[in-house]
Amino acid sequence: MKTSVGEKIRSLRETKDIDLDVLAERAQLPVEQIIAIENGCPLPGLAPLIKIARVLGVRLGTFLDDSRGMGAVVSRSSELKESVHFSNHGSTDADNMVYHSLSEGKENRHLEPFIIDILPEEGQEYSPSTHEGEEFIYVQEGQVEVIYGKNTYLLEAGDSIYYDSIVKHHVHGYNGQKARILAVVYTPI
């Protein structure tokens, strides 16, 4: 049985004897958000998970896959499976992004590659987030809008963007449309 992201965080936190309040303070997140994550509510995006991973001293991938292995990892498109659902609105309201890990099983990795299905949605306000590291996004299908600092970029299939994640940013389907992207996230441990 696959362990949820929240269960992994709780287990690591308890193993390292870190109280909820301490984790929240060090990760600069509301304690209510960590409780919601640990209790299996929809995940609020990568930024809070990256902050939690840094405090717990693990890589982001620790939360997103179950197996570990040495050597090369092959991900076949015919075997692509849903790994994690997120809400990228900075809240736990609803899932609107489905992440498919392309590195499941690779031990000691520094990059987190994903295929991300951005689900259609209407009338959302976007809350840009920030975290350490870098991100690369390549649009496979649809159109994607990227808010990056004070700039907004519209990307179409075949376009890409590479940026420092420390700058406030947000990625979503243009005009609430669905899209599919390849995203590679690097976060220093």
N, C-alpha and C positions, 0 to 999 in steps of 0.2 A: 504494500500500500504506500502511495506517495505521501510524503510529509508536506504539509502546507508551509508557505513562507512564514506565516505567523508562528507556527509551531517550532520551526527552526530557530527563529529569533528568540522566542521564549526559552527554548532549551539552551542556546548559547549564553543568553543573559544569565540564566540560573546557574549554569555550569561555571561561569566566570564570577558568580556572586555579585552581580550588578543589579541594584534596585531599579525599579521603573523610573523613579524620580531622577536618579543619577544618569541613567541612559538618556532620558529626555533632555536634561540639562546639557550633557556633553554633546548630544546630537543637535541641540538647539531646535527641538521639536516639542510640540505640546504633548504632555503625558497622555492625554486623551487619544491622540493620534496613534501613539505606540500601543496603547491598550486595544484600540480598534484593529490595528494590524495583527497583533497577537491573537485576537479573537476571530480572525478570519474574515473581517470586513473587506470589501473591495480595496485593492491597494491603490494608494494615492500617487503613483508614478515612481520613477527611478530615484529622484533626488532624495526623498526621505530614506529609501533603502540604502543608498550610497552612504549617507550620513551615519546610519545605524551600523552598517558594515565597518566603517572606519573606527567607530567607538568600540566595537566588539573585536577589532583586529583581524577581520576576515575579508576576503574578496567578495564582491557583489555576487558572483556566481555561486557562492556557498548557499545562498538563499534560493537560487533559481533552478538547481538541478540536484539529483540524488546520487548519481554515480561519480566515481573518480577513476581516472585511468591515465596511464603513461602513453607517450607517443602520439601519433596522428589520430585525429577524430574526423570521421567522414559523416556528413549529414546529407542524406538523400532526400530530394524534393518529394518523392513518393512516400516517404516515411515521416514527413514533417508533422510534428504533433504540437498541440497547444501546450505551452508550459505555464504561462502566468497571464492573468488578466489584470489590467490596470485602469484606473481613472487618471487621466493626466490633467485634471482640473484642480489639483491641490486639495481635494476633498475625498470623501469616501462615498460619494453619491451613487455613481454608476460606472460600470466598466465601459470603456470606449476604445481600448487598445488591447490587442491580443499579441503577446510576445511568444515567438517560437525560437528557442535557443538553438544556435548553430555550433555551440561548443560544449554541449552536454557531455560530460565524461572526461574532459580535458583537465588534468590536474595542474595546479600552479600557473594558470593562465593570467595574463595581464590585460587582455582584450576580452570584451563581451560582445560577440556578434549575434544579432537577432534579425529575423524577418518579423516585421511588425505589421499586423493588419489593423488599420485605423478604421473603426466602425463609423457608419454615418450617424450624424446627430444634428440637432437643430438648436439654435439660439443659445449657445454657451458663451460665457465670459471666460477669458483665459487668464490664468495666474501664472506668469513665468516663474521658473524656479532656477536655482543655481546650485552647483556642487563642484567639487574639484574634478579635474580631468579634462578630457577632450571627447568630442563626438564627431562621427562621420555618418552622414545620411545620404543614401542613394535611392531615388524614387523609382520604383519598379512599375507601379500602376497608379493612375489617378493624378491628382494635383495636391500638393502639400504646401501649407503656409508655415513659415518658420519666423517667429518673432525672436529677434536676437538683439538685445540691448534696445536701442532706439530705432532699429531698422526692422523692416518686414520684407521677407523674401518669398516669392511665389515660385515653387519648383514643379516642373512637369516630369513625366516619365523620361528617364535618361539623365536628368539633372542631379547634381549632388551638392552638398555643402559640408564643410569641415570647420569646426569652431571650438573655442575654449569654453568649457562648461561653466566656468566660474562667472561668466557673464550671464545675466538673467536671460532665459530662453524658454520657448514653448513651441512644440511641434503638433500640428493638427491638420486634418483634411480641410482643403480650401472650401469655403462656403458649406461646411458640414458634410461634405461628400466623403465617401469611403476612399481609401487609398492603401497601397502596400509599399513598404519601404524596407531597405536593408539598412540597419543601423549598427555601427560598431562604437562601443563605449569603452574608453580607457579611464580607469580611476587608479591613482596611486594608492598603495596600501600604507 
